[in-house]
Amino acid sequence: MPKLRELIRAPFLSPLGFMMRALLLAVIFAFCELAGWREHTTFISGTVVSADAGINSSVTFGLIYMLAYFGFVLVAPILLLAAGILSLWQRLSRMPAAD
């Protein structure tokens, strides 16, 4: 099993690199979800979460949450599919040709 340092420093265009980027997007989204920033997406309709929260902070947290959400929902699955396809391609290209 690869060490943590090897996982973090994985080449960008490799199956392991794609999987690590997808994991990073999942961790960022989990942080935003646990921080409760989903409520700040109400700035889209022109409302703030509470009277204590200003519109600027509400918009900032809402935008960060939306970027994290779309990264998790749209980009992470594509990265995982790319990792699987690239891994399969690399395995098939290493196989000797049948005569």
Secondary structure, DSSP 8 states (H G I E B T S, - for coil): ---HHHHHT--TTSHHHHHHHHHHHHHHHHHHHHHTGGGGGGGGGT--S-SSS-HHHHHHHHHHHHHHHHIIIIIHHHHHHHHHHHHHHHHHHHS----
